[in-house]
Amino acid sequence: MRGLLCVGLGLVCAMAGCAKQEAAPPPAPPEPVAAPEPVPEPAAAPVVGPTGQLEDYTGSLNCQGSEELELKNKRIKVAGDGPTTMAQCSIVISNCEIHATGFGVSHESNGTLKIKNSRVVGDKGSVVVRGPGNVIVKNTELKGRIRVAGKGNVEVKDSIASSEKKEVDAGRVVDQGGNTWN
């Protein structure tokens, strides 16, 4: 039985004698794996248009001089133009629904017209600017063309609006991002 090799119980035996076999060191622990980067959840779509109960509004729609007019949670149906600013007047329209046979809103002043979380529909157009003032629109649906006949600006953010129906003379329509242009 010369050259016979026996392996058992940690011993290696051969004709020349026996020696204890050293145990192999345990395998090294695996390298730590970095946790995957968290995937951000997609941003929620902005709420566009009014929510909740709306009251019918029958008050004045014209703002003149240095007045300020605030319309909140209103439903406005009007023949002709909707809320209109003149002179230094400012109007804030929030969570309203406006339907007009003329323009949904008309801005003819140096003041500011702010519209948020509303729906503005006009047979002639949603917004008209006939002066140097600014119209700021956020989270609003504008149905009908946007017309800038003066040197004013219409800034639109996180809204739904008609892109093919922009008419601009001296002013501009500024896309502030997050909009859907139909």
Rosetta silent file (secondary structure, phi, psi, omega in degrees, C-alpha in Angstrom):
SEQUENCE: MRGLLCVGLGLVCAMAGCAKQEAAPPPAPPEPVAAPEPVPEPAAAPVVGPTGQLEDYTGSLNCQGSEELELKNKRIKVAGDGPTTMAQCSIVISNCEIHATGFGVSHESNGTLKIKNSRVVGDKGSVVVRGPGNVIVKNTELKGRIRVAGKGNVEVKDSIASSEKKEVDAGRVVDQGGNTWN
SCORE:     score description
SCORE:     0.000 S_00000001
   1 L     0.000   36.162 -179.997    0.000    0.000    0.000 S_00000001
   2 L   -69.105  140.951  179.979    2.829    2.202   -0.770 S_00000001
   3 L    77.077    8.452 -179.593    1.904    5.759   -1.842 S_00000001
   4 L   -74.486  133.793 -179.857   -1.534    5.421   -0.327 S_00000001
   5 L  -115.727  125.219  179.221   -2.973    8.721    0.771 S_00000001
   6 E  -117.843  134.399  176.699   -5.693    8.808    3.377 S_00000001
   7 E  -122.954  125.057  177.271   -7.657   11.900    4.304 S_00000001
   8 E  -177.354  146.117  179.913   -9.928   11.805    7.271 S_00000001
   9 L    50.300   37.089  176.763  -10.482   13.539   10.568 S_00000001
  10 L    75.688   12.572 -178.426   -8.171   16.340    9.547 S_00000001
  11 E  -115.053  140.545  174.213   -5.182   14.004    9.053 S_00000001
  12 E  -111.208  121.447 -176.998   -3.229   13.397    5.925 S_00000001
  13 E  -117.270  139.702  173.604   -1.495   10.009    6.046 S_00000001
  14 E  -143.444  175.570 -178.057    1.098    8.606    3.739 S_00000001
  15 L   -58.244  -29.212 -176.733    3.709    5.901    4.064 S_00000001
  16 L   -77.674  -12.296  179.311    6.117    8.410    5.464 S_00000001
  17 E   140.413 -173.478 -177.718    3.884    9.216    8.398 S_00000001
  18 E  -120.906  143.191  174.321    0.916   11.342    9.428 S_00000001
  19 E  -137.926  145.519  179.822    0.628   15.053    9.888 S_00000001
  20 E   -76.053  132.165 -179.998   -2.347   17.108   10.975 S_00000001
  21 L   -83.461  133.121  177.897   -3.760   19.226    8.128 S_00000001
  22 L   -73.840  137.698  178.373   -4.218   22.892    8.950 S_00000001
  23 L   -74.848  140.689  177.895   -7.774   24.109    8.485 S_00000001
  24 L   -67.278  143.590  178.908   -8.215   26.772    5.849 S_00000001
  25 L   -63.614  150.470  179.896   -9.050   30.170    7.282 S_00000001
  26 L   -62.097  149.608 -179.463  -12.740   31.061    7.090 S_00000001
  27 L   -63.200  146.752  179.013  -13.652   33.016    3.984 S_00000001
  28 L   -66.270  145.145  178.426  -13.551   36.778    4.387 S_00000001
  29 L   -62.670  149.829 -178.766  -16.942   38.385    4.822 S_00000001
  30 L   -64.952  149.517  177.649  -18.265   39.842    1.579 S_00000001
  31 L   -59.313  139.360  179.173  -17.558   43.467    0.910 S_00000001
  32 L   -63.335  138.219  179.419  -20.460   45.594    2.101 S_00000001
  33 L   -97.330  128.496  179.560  -22.739   46.490   -0.765 S_00000001
  34 L   -64.574  141.447  177.414  -23.884   50.077   -0.846 S_00000001
  35 L   -65.150  142.123  179.590  -27.627   50.473   -0.519 S_00000001
  36 L   -63.399  148.091  178.047  -29.212   51.432   -3.809 S_00000001
  37 L   -60.818  135.224  178.275  -29.974   55.094   -4.231 S_00000001
  38 L   -65.313  140.312  178.542  -33.573   55.753   -3.258 S_00000001
  39 L   -90.175  119.529 -178.789  -35.766   56.398   -6.255 S_00000001
  40 L   -66.340  143.868  177.452  -37.694   59.619   -5.729 S_00000001
  41 L   -72.130  145.542  178.997  -41.424   59.326   -6.057 S_00000001
  42 L   -62.890  145.675  179.939  -42.812   61.203   -9.014 S_00000001
  43 L   -63.849  142.168  178.222  -44.110   64.624   -8.155 S_00000001
  44 L   -67.811  143.290  178.235  -47.832   64.740   -7.678 S_00000001
  45 L   -64.836  140.064 -179.273  -49.690   66.383  -10.503 S_00000001
  46 L   -65.482  148.404  173.977  -50.709   69.900   -9.585 S_00000001
  47 L   -77.066  121.820 -177.604  -54.288   70.504   -8.654 S_00000001
  48 L  -117.186  127.204  178.501  -55.662   72.570  -11.502 S_00000001
  49 L    96.931  173.405 -176.159  -58.936   74.430  -11.224 S_00000001
  50 L   -73.476  154.651  175.634  -61.292   75.108   -8.366 S_00000001
  51 L  -131.511  154.971  177.042  -62.129   72.601   -5.651 S_00000001
  52 L    80.466 -170.642 -178.105  -64.974   72.429   -3.158 S_00000001
  53 L   -75.061  136.329  176.841  -68.241   74.358   -3.081 S_00000001
  54 L  -116.140  141.258  176.944  -68.506   77.545   -5.122 S_00000001
  55 E   -99.570  142.342  174.503  -70.988   80.365   -4.510 S_00000001
  56 E   -66.145  137.304 -178.314  -72.618   82.255   -7.353 S_00000001
  57 L  -113.033  129.724 -179.570  -71.191   85.778   -7.525 S_00000001
  58 L  -125.621    8.114 -178.243  -73.305   88.728   -8.638 S_00000001
  59 L   -78.267 -170.608 -179.374  -71.209   91.660   -7.336 S_00000001
  60 L   -65.842  140.769  177.672  -69.065   94.133   -9.240 S_00000001
  61 L  -110.225   -2.063 -179.803  -66.498   92.699  -11.623 S_00000001
  62 E  -102.969  134.852  179.466  -64.716   95.992  -12.341 S_00000001
  63 E  -120.314  119.818 -174.551  -61.869   97.198  -10.170 S_00000001
  64 L  -124.034  163.374  177.221  -60.899  100.871  -10.649 S_00000001
  65 L    65.753 -134.650 -179.591  -58.462  103.358   -9.165 S_00000001
  66 L  -106.856   24.447  179.853  -56.273  101.945   -6.412 S_00000001
  67 L   -68.242  164.557  170.542  -58.852   99.433   -5.214 S_00000001
  68 E  -129.415  133.851 -179.760  -58.170   95.812   -4.482 S_00000001
  69 E  -123.444  129.794  177.191  -60.719   93.140   -5.260 S_00000001
  70 E  -119.992  125.040  176.710  -60.517   89.572   -3.981 S_00000001
  71 E  -115.612  120.127 -176.671  -62.739   86.856   -5.414 S_00000001
  72 E  -135.590  133.244  177.779  -62.553   83.522   -3.595 S_00000001
  73 L    57.493   43.991 -176.898  -64.672   80.360   -3.998 S_00000001
  74 E  -117.070  152.497  171.138  -66.964   82.036   -6.557 S_00000001
  75 E  -115.310  120.903 -175.139  -68.763   80.917   -9.708 S_00000001
  76 E  -122.220  122.587  174.344  -69.062   83.801  -12.157 S_00000001
  77 E  -123.795  123.966 -173.411  -71.146   83.684  -15.350 S_00000001
  78 E  -145.130  145.916  170.871  -71.262   86.931  -17.269 S_00000001
  79 L   -86.368  129.631 -174.759  -72.186   88.384  -20.647 S_00000001
  80 L    95.491 -158.668 -179.485  -69.154   90.366  -21.839 S_00000001
  81 L   -77.000  149.477  175.709  -65.757   90.355  -20.103 S_00000001
  82 L   -77.174 -152.696 -178.546  -65.254   88.757  -16.711 S_00000001
  83 L   -49.282  133.185 -174.393  -63.350   90.494  -13.861 S_00000001
  84 E  -130.355  131.163  175.457  -61.607   93.611  -15.219 S_00000001
  85 E  -100.229  141.866  175.996  -58.811   95.742  -13.745 S_00000001
  86 E  -139.482  151.655 -179.363  -58.434   99.446  -14.585 S_00000001
  87 E    61.585 -128.874 -177.491  -55.942  102.135  -13.419 S_00000001
  88 L   -96.766   13.194 -174.838  -53.821  100.934  -10.422 S_00000001
  89 L   -65.974  150.511  174.016  -56.303   98.287   -9.326 S_00000001
  90 E  -128.330  139.522  177.469  -55.295   94.754   -8.317 S_00000001
  91 E  -124.508  137.589  172.042  -57.479   91.643   -8.363 S_00000001
  92 E  -118.017  121.332  179.332  -56.813   88.287   -6.717 S_00000001
  93 E  -114.331  120.309 -175.551  -58.945   85.417   -8.019 S_00000001
  94 E  -134.613  127.877  176.935  -58.654   82.199   -6.014 S_00000001
  95 L    55.271   50.755 -178.395  -60.555   78.922   -6.397 S_00000001
  96 L  -123.316  160.764  173.112  -63.096   80.389   -8.828 S_00000001
  97 E  -123.759  122.533 -175.978  -64.825   79.324  -12.008 S_00000001
  98 E  -122.158  127.140  174.608  -65.374   82.082  -14.571 S_00000001
  99 E  -125.943  121.154 -178.420  -67.423   81.764  -17.786 S_00000001
 100 E  -131.608  149.130  175.528  -67.713   84.888  -19.955 S_00000001
 101 L   -79.801  -20.155  173.800  -69.066   85.601  -23.433 S_00000001
 102 L   -96.374 -129.290  174.182  -66.169   88.076  -23.870 S_00000001
 103 E   -87.519  144.635  179.590  -62.761   87.508  -22.278 S_00000001
 104 E   -59.721  -46.090  173.367  -62.651   85.453  -19.086 S_00000001
 105 E  -138.442  147.667 -178.723  -60.531   88.147  -17.388 S_00000001
 106 E  -129.295  127.934 -177.625  -59.425   91.539  -18.690 S_00000001
 107 E  -119.435  110.529 -174.470  -56.388   93.427  -17.392 S_00000001
 108 E  -124.001   31.151 -172.739  -56.206   97.072  -18.437 S_00000001
 109 E  -137.300  179.984  172.811  -54.079   98.588  -15.687 S_00000001
 110 L   -86.122   -7.430 -177.336  -50.639   98.975  -14.135 S_00000001
 111 L   -74.644 -163.730 -178.038  -51.795   96.792  -11.273 S_00000001
 112 E  -124.701  138.404  174.391  -51.554   93.033  -10.907 S_00000001
 113 E  -115.773  116.857  179.948  -54.106   90.360  -11.644 S_00000001
 114 E  -112.383  131.394  179.152  -53.399   87.061   -9.844 S_00000001
 115 E  -127.678  124.462  177.689  -55.344   83.897  -10.662 S_00000001
 116 E  -140.554  146.133  178.664  -54.782   80.643   -8.779 S_00000001
 117 L    48.880   48.201 -176.530  -56.596   77.302   -8.519 S_00000001
 118 L  -134.237  174.909  173.319  -59.299   78.475  -10.907 S_00000001
 119 E  -128.756  125.430 -177.760  -60.882   77.797  -14.290 S_00000001
 120 E  -123.196  119.597 -178.078  -61.236   80.713  -16.708 S_00000001
 121 E  -126.668  127.719  176.187  -63.293   80.292  -19.881 S_00000001
 122 E  -136.603  139.162  179.152  -64.046   83.060  -22.359 S_00000001
 123 L   -64.357  -35.003  178.038  -65.689   82.926  -25.770 S_00000001
 124 L   -88.048  -20.882 -179.262  -63.230   85.582  -27.063 S_00000001
 125 E   158.264  163.958 -179.483  -60.360   84.241  -24.956 S_00000001
 126 E   -80.681  -42.221 -175.892  -59.389   83.355  -21.405 S_00000001
 127 E  -136.178  137.082  169.400  -57.104   86.351  -20.702 S_00000001
 128 E  -130.383  134.705  175.211  -56.578   89.727  -22.352 S_00000001
 129 E  -116.721  119.546 -177.874  -53.944   92.274  -21.293 S_00000001
 130 L  -116.431   21.424 -178.424  -54.501   95.748  -22.727 S_00000001
 131 L  -153.295 -164.450 -176.205  -51.950   97.670  -20.674 S_00000001
 132 L   -88.951    2.106 -174.473  -48.531   97.444  -19.009 S_00000001
 133 L   -76.786 -179.259 -177.643  -49.569   95.358  -15.997 S_00000001
 134 E  -117.283  142.127  172.002  -48.886   91.733  -15.120 S_00000001
 135 E  -116.336  125.810 -179.030  -51.159   88.719  -14.944 S_00000001
 136 E  -115.467  120.971 -175.651  -49.873   85.837  -12.820 S_00000001
 137 E  -118.803  129.718  178.976  -51.585   82.461  -13.326 S_00000001
 138 E  -141.316  136.038  178.040  -50.930   79.391  -11.163 S_00000001
 139 L    48.948   47.495 -174.479  -52.648   75.961  -11.002 S_00000001
 140 L  -131.504  148.144  173.660  -55.394   77.221  -13.297 S_00000001
 141 E   -99.588  122.483  177.688  -57.131   75.986  -16.418 S_00000001
 142 E  -109.420  115.081  178.293  -57.337   78.627  -19.143 S_00000001
 143 E  -108.863  114.392 -177.261  -59.792   77.797  -21.935 S_00000001
 144 L   118.316  162.225 -174.330  -59.501   80.170  -24.841 S_00000001
 145 L   -63.832  156.416  172.941  -56.699   82.256  -26.287 S_00000001
 146 E  -106.034  121.276 -176.932  -54.326   84.397  -24.258 S_00000001
 147 E  -118.893  123.745  175.404  -54.083   87.868  -25.802 S_00000001
 148 E  -114.482   98.260 -177.217  -51.434   90.426  -24.835 S_00000001
 149 L   -92.557  -18.942  179.403  -52.344   93.617  -26.712 S_00000001
 150 L  -106.998 -158.597 -178.854  -50.327   95.951  -24.471 S_00000001
 151 L   -92.082   10.867 -178.150  -46.856   95.876  -22.939 S_00000001
 152 L   -77.251 -179.930 -179.164  -47.915   93.648  -20.085 S_00000001
 153 E  -129.211  149.195  170.514  -46.954   90.080  -19.286 S_00000001
 154 E  -120.483  115.610  178.389  -48.841   86.894  -18.575 S_00000001
 155 E  -102.524  126.127 -175.581  -46.860   84.465  -16.388 S_00000001
 156 E  -121.948  127.151 -179.724  -48.232   80.905  -16.366 S_00000001
 157 E  -137.179  137.982  175.057  -47.106   78.181  -13.903 S_00000001
 158 L    48.773   46.062 -175.335  -48.420   74.647  -13.181 S_00000001
 159 L  -130.529  174.072  173.685  -51.487   75.244  -15.355 S_00000001
 160 E  -115.884  124.164 -176.152  -53.354   73.943  -18.375 S_00000001
 161 E  -147.722  165.381  178.472  -53.591   76.449  -21.217 S_00000001
 162 L   -86.966  117.572 -177.751  -53.990   76.801  -24.972 S_00000001
 163 L   -85.559  -34.189 -176.789  -50.582   77.215  -26.623 S_00000001
 164 L   -76.458   -7.206 -174.791  -51.678   77.677  -30.202 S_00000001
 165 L  -112.442   35.706  176.326  -53.947   80.501  -29.195 S_00000001
 166 E   -94.393  128.959  174.726  -51.398   83.006  -27.856 S_00000001
 167 E  -122.791  118.951 -175.951  -51.499   86.437  -29.450 S_00000001
 168 E  -128.344  126.335  175.849  -48.745   88.796  -28.361 S_00000001
 169 L   -96.066  -81.824 -176.904  -48.151   92.341  -29.602 S_00000001
 170 L  -104.181  -23.662 -178.018  -45.693   94.198  -27.351 S_00000001
 171 L   -89.179 -152.949  179.972  -45.843   92.121  -24.137 S_00000001
 172 E  -156.757  158.112  171.818  -45.145   88.450  -23.598 S_00000001
 173 E  -107.855  122.623 -175.055  -46.470   85.158  -22.282 S_00000001
 174 E  -110.009  121.546  177.221  -43.921   83.580  -19.928 S_00000001
 175 E   -84.766  109.718 -179.144  -43.940   79.820  -19.292 S_00000001
 176 L   -88.447    2.236  176.163  -42.851   79.431  -15.649 S_00000001
 177 L   102.629  156.509  176.899  -42.830   75.605  -15.876 S_00000001
 178 L    74.487   15.816 -176.565  -45.092   72.701  -14.993 S_00000001
 179 L   -95.500  156.027  168.945  -47.667   73.637  -17.648 S_00000001
 180 E  -115.210  115.445 -179.690  -49.649   71.540  -20.078 S_00000001
 181 E  -101.840  120.979  179.387  -50.154   73.440  -23.310 S_00000001
 182 L   -95.108    0.000    0.000  -52.969   72.080  -25.523 S_00000001
